[in-house]
Amino acid sequence: MTPSTFEEVKRFISQTVSQLDVGLNKYSIGLVQFSGIGQVEFLLNTYENKEEVLDHIRHSVAFAGDSLQTESALEFLQETFFMDGAGSRLSEGTPQVVVVITPPGSRDNIMEAAWALEEMGVKVVSVDVGSSDREEAKARAPSTKAYQIYEGESEKRFVVLTYSFLLYFLVCKNLRADIVFLVDSSKSIRPAEFQKVKDFMQSFVTKVDVGLDNVRIGLLQFSSEIREEFQLDRYSTMTDLQRAIQEMQQIKTRTLTGKALTFAASYFDRYRGGRPELKQYLIVITDGKSQDPVKIPARAIRDKGITIYAIDMLKANNSQLLEIVGTQDKVFFENNLDFLEKHIRFEICNLENCKPSSRGRVLCRFCSNQVADLVFLIDGSRSISKSNFSVMKTFMKEIVDSFVISKEKVHVGVVQYSQDPQKEFSLNDFYTNTTIKEQIDSIEQLRSSTFTGKGLRFVRSLFEPANGGRNSQGVSQNLVVITDGIHTASKTEITNVPPQTFTPDEIAAKCQL
């Protein structure tokens, strides 16, 4: 670890903390620096607010630069941080996360120490700084996420990692919802698959705020008959839920999903622990081959306002699953259960306008009533590599997905420039997310010299009424310039206006939420 990289790490930690709601009964932050020995910077109960945490990180953490012994550091964490006196809420069932930030090639094997933490219920994340073999990184984080940060790259990679980290470990606090699992226990489900189902459910309950006043979990098995494992108001702790799930025994007879759905409809009622005034979810896990009709009982459940998701264990993707859930985007397969987990947690978190993308990013339509004109001015010169030009297009598409595109809401236009600017499409050409993304995909790179000044002068015309600009109507006008910053002609300075940043309260006010 070099001193300069150490400063990048501090910035990464600060960026992560700045996005968390730190405080009593919220996120608690601890920090330890390790080299030859562990050095406590602050415990989980040292600071009660975000400002104090950030101040310590920025001004009181100095580079030690001694030898690297990761195994002893994890043992130090176990003995020092994860106890009530140090501020840990492990005994209360609060999720515990350790982020280990280290250069590759630790001098000792940390597998045993990492497993010991995981067995305590602590999730371990490995972040590599510097060049590293990804498999080595995964080995050092046994069942969790492994990331790589390359020394010498800009802090943008740290920002991306921050978002990935927050997405993967998002824990929704003080939320209320009812979730019932309806599990296929027929003989068509192999024992290994049945265990995977149990593993998924056990993992799922660790990611939500389980409690009788928060998220309630119910469980039903079905085959030719229905077996009630537990009702929504039976268990109030994550530990009890996990134990009950693990003790579940497979029935192994026929598959009557329709019969099970008819029974499940009543499992959300008040006398069974349900709270119809809250969000309610039924997660059906099956191989998709029911021996009785499912369409009518499934529709009856959805008509009660209950959202149904289906997990197809055999990847059959047959019509019965669509009849159950009502729409293709609520059918999931064994290989993307992690995505389903995030998807449901986002819904429970009351972020109806947010969804995780297939690449793990969060796409949020913060302002569903936002009205704006947005133009992208993109550098298509030969100094932009083919892969980076593709990244530009991906970025634009994800921004487009973060807004509601329509004639009444957000309009998008694109200009590409190189030696000469070229209009790809105007603000009034297309009015749907899908069409705009297709147009972005079709853009061919110009690949000549870089004249950003020309591009800036040309792009002004896209905000005029003839090209769909709505400035005269009081609509917000926005230009996003994407470039490598290297100009062939004399430099044309872009007006030095600092980026606008907003707090969540300011966003809510602007969106009239």
KEBAGU-463397 format. One line per 4 residues: number of its first residue (from 0); for each residue y, x, z of C-alpha. Coordinates in steps of 0.1 Angstrom, whole numbers, plus 5000, padded with zeros to 4 digits. Example, Ala and Ser with C-alpha at 12.3 -4.5 7.8 and 13.67 -1.06 7.14 Angstrom:
<atoms>
0) 4955 5123 5078 | 4989 5137 5071
</atoms>
This chain:
<atoms>
0) 5000 5000 5000 | 5033 5015 4989 | 5066 5008 5007 | 5079 4990 4976
4) 5048 4968 4973 | 5050 4961 5010 | 5085 4947 5004 | 5071 4925 4977
8) 5045 4912 5001 | 5072 4904 5027 | 5090 4884 5000 | 5057 4865 4991
12) 5052 4856 5028 | 5088 4845 5031 | 5085 4823 5000 | 5053 4807 5013
16) 5068 4800 5047 | 5100 4786 5032 | 5080 4758 5016 | 5062 4748 5048
20) 5074 4723 5074 | 5073 4746 5104 | 5077 4732 5139 | 5060 4715 5168
24) 5030 4695 5157 | 5035 4708 5122 | 5028 4742 5106 | 5025 4771 5130
28) 5029 4806 5116 | 5015 4839 5129 | 5017 4874 5115 | 4998 4906 5121
32) 5001 4939 5104 | 4971 4962 5103 | 4963 4997 5093 | 4945 5019 5118
36) 4950 4992 5145 | 4962 4957 5146 | 4999 4951 5154 | 5009 4916 5163
40) 5043 4907 5148 | 5043 4873 5163 | 5017 4847 5175 | 5013 4811 5163
44) 5033 4799 5193 | 5061 4826 5192 | 5085 4807 5170 | 5092 4769 5169
48) 5112 4767 5136 | 5112 4782 5101 | 5145 4800 5105 | 5132 4822 5133
52) 5100 4830 5114 | 5119 4840 5083 | 5143 4861 5103 | 5115 4881 5118
56) 5097 4886 5085 | 5129 4898 5067 | 5144 4920 5094 | 5118 4930 5120
60) 5086 4939 5100 | 5085 4976 5092 | 5060 4994 5070 | 5033 5012 5090
64) 5015 5031 5062 | 4984 5041 5082 | 4947 5039 5072 | 4931 5007 5060
68) 4904 4990 5082 | 4901 4954 5072 | 4870 4946 5092 | 4885 4956 5125
72) 4916 4936 5116 | 4897 4904 5111 | 4879 4910 5144 | 4913 4915 5160
76) 4925 4882 5145 | 4895 4864 5159 | 4900 4878 5194 | 4938 4875 5195
80) 4951 4846 5174 | 4925 4818 5175 | 4927 4807 5211 | 4948 4781 5228
84) 4969 4806 5246 | 4980 4821 5213 | 4990 4788 5199 | 4959 4780 5178
88) 4950 4743 5176 | 4915 4750 5164 | 4901 4730 5194 | 4922 4700 5182
92) 4907 4701 5147 | 4938 4715 5131 | 4929 4734 5099 | 4932 4772 5104
96) 4940 4795 5075 | 4941 4833 5073 | 4957 4850 5043 | 4946 4886 5041
100) 4970 4906 5019 | 4957 4941 5011 | 4953 4967 4984 | 4918 4968 4969
104) 4890 4991 4981 | 4889 4984 5018 | 4872 5013 5036 | 4848 4990 5054
108) 4828 4959 5045 | 4846 4929 5059 | 4819 4903 5049 | 4805 4899 5084
112) 4839 4896 5100 | 4851 4871 5074 | 4820 4850 5078 | 4825 4850 5116
116) 4859 4835 5111 | 4846 4809 5087 | 4819 4799 5111 | 4847 4793 5136
120) 4863 4769 5111 | 4889 4793 5098 | 4895 4795 5060 | 4900 4830 5047
124) 4920 4838 5016 | 4920 4872 5001 | 4951 4884 4982 | 4948 4918 4964
128) 4979 4938 4957 | 4973 4964 4930 | 4946 4967 4903 | 4912 4954 4915
132) 4880 4940 4903 | 4880 4902 4908 | 4844 4901 4919 | 4852 4926 4946
136) 4881 4904 4957 | 4857 4873 4958 | 4832 4893 4978 | 4858 4899 5005
140) 4866 4862 5008 | 4831 4847 5011 | 4836 4811 5003 | 4873 4808 4996
144) 4900 4817 4971 | 4905 4853 4959 | 4938 4862 4942 | 4951 4894 4926
148) 4987 4906 4926 | 4994 4937 4904 | 5016 4964 4917 | 5048 4968 4897
152) 5049 4933 4884 | 5079 4910 4892 | 5079 4888 4922 | 5073 4858 4898
156) 5035 4864 4903 | 5041 4861 4940 | 5058 4828 4934 | 5029 4815 4913
160) 5005 4826 4940 | 5026 4808 4966 | 5023 4775 4947 | 4985 4780 4942
164) 4981 4788 4979 | 5000 4757 4990 | 4981 4735 4966 | 4947 4747 4977
168) 4954 4744 5014 | 4977 4714 5014 | 4969 4695 5046 | 4985 4661 5049
172) 4997 4653 5084 | 5006 4620 5100 | 4992 4601 5070 | 4972 4569 5071
176) 4944 4557 5047 | 4909 4543 5046 | 4882 4562 5026 | 4846 4550 5022
180) 4819 4571 5005 | 4792 4551 4987 | 4764 4576 4981 | 4734 4571 4957
184) 4703 4579 4977 | 4677 4569 4951 | 4648 4589 4939 | 4666 4600 4908
188) 4689 4622 4929 | 4671 4655 4936 | 4672 4670 4971 | 4694 4699 4961
192) 4719 4675 4945 | 4718 4653 4976 | 4727 4683 4997 | 4756 4691 4974
196) 4769 4656 4979 | 4768 4662 5017 | 4785 4695 5013 | 4813 4679 4993
200) 4819 4652 5019 | 4818 4677 5048 | 4844 4698 5029 | 4865 4668 5021
204) 4870 4657 5057 | 4884 4691 5066 | 4912 4686 5041 | 4926 4653 5055
208) 4941 4644 5088 | 4911 4626 5103 | 4918 4602 5132 | 4918 4565 5141
212) 4955 4564 5136 | 4955 4585 5104 | 4927 4589 5078 | 4896 4569 5086
216) 4863 4578 5069 | 4833 4554 5063 | 4799 4562 5048 | 4773 4540 5030
220) 4740 4550 5013 | 4723 4529 4987 | 4691 4528 4968 | 4673 4495 4965
224) 4688 4487 4999 | 4720 4496 5016 | 4721 4518 5047 | 4752 4519 5069
228) 4758 4554 5082 | 4791 4547 5099 | 4820 4523 5097 | 4856 4534 5093
232) 4864 4532 5130 | 4833 4550 5142 | 4844 4586 5143 | 4878 4601 5151
236) 4872 4638 5148 | 4863 4661 5120 | 4834 4676 5139 | 4817 4643 5146
240) 4821 4633 5110 | 4806 4665 5097 | 4776 4662 5120 | 4770 4626 5110
244) 4772 4635 5073 | 4747 4664 5077 | 4722 4641 5096 | 4721 4616 5067
248) 4685 4613 5053 | 4678 4603 5017 | 4662 4569 5010 | 4645 4577 4976
252) 4638 4543 4961 | 4654 4524 4932 | 4691 4525 4921 | 4709 4492 4927
256) 4746 4502 4925 | 4759 4466 4918 | 4743 4454 4950 | 4758 4483 4969
260) 4793 4476 4955 | 4791 4440 4966 | 4783 4451 5001 | 4810 4479 5000
264) 4838 4454 4993 | 4835 4441 5029 | 4834 4476 5044 | 4872 4478 5042
268) 4878 4446 5062 | 4893 4447 5096 | 4862 4438 5115 | 4846 4469 5101
272) 4875 4491 5109 | 4895 4488 5077 | 4932 4485 5075 | 4940 4464 5043
276) 4977 4471 5047 | 4971 4508 5040 | 4959 4527 5009 | 4921 4523 5006
280) 4897 4543 4985 | 4860 4539 4976 | 4843 4571 4963 | 4811 4563 4945
284) 4787 4592 4941 | 4758 4585 4918 | 4738 4597 4888 | 4753 4567 4869
288) 4721 4549 4861 | 4722 4516 4879 | 4694 4491 4875 | 4717 4461 4881
292) 4751 4450 4867 | 4782 4467 4882 | 4812 4454 4863 | 4818 4422 4883
296) 4814 4436 4919 | 4835 4466 4910 | 4863 4445 4896 | 4862 4424 4928
300) 4868 4456 4948 | 4897 4467 4926 | 4912 4432 4928 | 4915 4438 4965
304) 4938 4467 4959 | 4911 4493 4966 | 4911 4524 4943 | 4876 4535 4931
308) 4866 4570 4921 | 4832 4579 4907 | 4814 4612 4908 | 4787 4615 4881
312) 4760 4639 4894 | 4742 4641 4860 | 4773 4643 4838 | 4761 4613 4819
316) 4796 4598 4816 | 4781 4565 4807 | 4798 4531 4804 | 4786 4519 4838
320) 4809 4544 4855 | 4838 4533 4835 | 4830 4497 4845 | 4831 4508 4881
324) 4864 4527 4882 | 4882 4509 4853 | 4897 4541 4837 | 4883 4574 4825
328) 4906 4596 4846 | 4888 4583 4878 | 4854 4597 4867 | 4846 4631 4879
332) 4816 4655 4876 | 4798 4679 4898 | 4817 4709 4884 | 4852 4695 4892
336) 4848 4681 4927 | 4874 4705 4939 | 4899 4688 4915 | 4889 4653 4927
340) 4894 4665 4963 | 4930 4676 4955 | 4937 4645 4934 | 4928 4621 4963
344) 4946 4642 4988 | 4978 4640 4967 | 4975 4602 4965 | 4969 4600 5003
348) 5000 4622 5008 | 5020 4594 4992 | 5030 4616 4963 | 5023 4591 4936
352) 5044 4610 4912 | 5025 4643 4917 | 4992 4654 4904 | 4973 4687 4902
356) 4968 4700 4867 | 4935 4713 4855 | 4948 4749 4860 | 4955 4742 4897
360) 4993 4737 4895 | 5012 4708 4909 | 5030 4686 4884 | 5055 4663 4901
364) 5076 4636 4886 | 5101 4640 4915 | 5126 4615 4899 | 5107 4586 4883
368) 5142 4571 4876 | 5157 4603 4863 | 5179 4600 4832 | 5187 4633 4815
372) 5189 4652 4782 | 5169 4684 4783 | 5170 4711 4755 | 5148 4742 4755
376) 5162 4773 4737 | 5133 4796 4732 | 5132 4832 4720 | 5108 4835 4690
380) 5116 4871 4681 | 5090 4898 4675 | 5097 4913 4709 | 5079 4883 4724
384) 5041 4888 4722 | 5019 4861 4708 | 5004 4855 4742 | 5038 4852 4759
388) 5050 4828 4732 | 5020 4807 4740 | 5029 4808 4777 | 5064 4796 4768
392) 5049 4766 4751 | 5026 4758 4780 | 5056 4761 4804 | 5076 4736 4783
396) 5047 4711 4782 | 5043 4712 4819 | 5080 4706 4824 | 5078 4677 4800
400) 5049 4663 4821 | 5071 4665 4851 | 5094 4638 4838 | 5092 4602 4825
404) 5100 4605 4788 | 5113 4574 4772 | 5144 4560 4753 | 5159 4550 4787
408) 5149 4580 4808 | 5145 4617 4798 | 5150 4630 4763 | 5138 4665 4752
412) 5148 4687 4723 | 5137 4723 4713 | 5155 4751 4694 | 5138 4783 4685
416) 5158 4814 4677 | 5152 4849 4664 | 5175 4864 4637 | 5186 4828 4629
420) 5182 4796 4651 | 5159 4768 4640 | 5159 4733 4653 | 5123 4723 4661
424) 5132 4687 4671 | 5163 4668 4684 | 5167 4648 4716 | 5164 4615 4697
428) 5133 4624 4676 | 5105 4616 4700 | 5102 4594 4731 | 5067 4600 4746
432) 5053 4628 4766 | 5022 4630 4743 | 5042 4633 4710 | 5066 4659 4724
436) 5038 4681 4736 | 5021 4678 4702 | 5053 4689 4686 | 5056 4719 4710
440) 5020 4729 4702 | 5029 4729 4665 | 5058 4754 4668 | 5053 4786 4648
444) 5069 4818 4661 | 5097 4832 4638 | 5091 4869 4647 | 5122 4887 4635
448) 5152 4902 4654 | 5168 4888 4686 | 5202 4871 4683 | 5206 4851 4715
452) 5243 4845 4709 | 5236 4828 4676 | 5210 4806 4694 | 5234 4797 4721
456) 5262 4787 4696 | 5237 4767 4675 | 5221 4748 4704 | 5255 4732 4714
460) 5250 4709 4684 | 5218 4694 4699 | 5238 4678 4727 | 5261 4659 4703
464) 5256 4622 4697 | 5243 4628 4662 | 5213 4646 4676 | 5208 4622 4705
468) 5231 4637 4732 | 5242 4612 4757 | 5270 4631 4775 | 5295 4603 4766
472) 5272 4579 4786 | 5274 4601 4817 | 5238 4614 4812 | 5230 4648 4828
476) 5229 4676 4801 | 5205 4705 4807 | 5197 4737 4788 | 5167 4759 4796
480) 5169 4794 4779 | 5136 4813 4777 | 5139 4849 4765 | 5129 4885 4772
484) 5166 4893 4775 | 5166 4921 4749 | 5192 4914 4722 | 5195 4930 4688
488) 5232 4923 4684 | 5259 4931 4709 | 5252 4914 4742 | 5264 4878 4745
492) 5267 4870 4782 | 5253 4836 4793 | 5278 4821 4817 | 5269 4835 4851
496) 5263 4802 4870 | 5237 4805 4898 | 5207 4783 4896 | 5210 4750 4914
500) 5186 4744 4943 | 5181 4713 4963 | 5166 4704 4996 | 5140 4675 4997
504) 5167 4652 5012 | 5191 4661 4983 | 5163 4655 4958 | 5156 4621 4974
508) 5193 4612 4973 | 5197 4622 4936 | 5166 4602 4927 | 5176 4572 4949
512) 5142 4573 4965
</atoms>
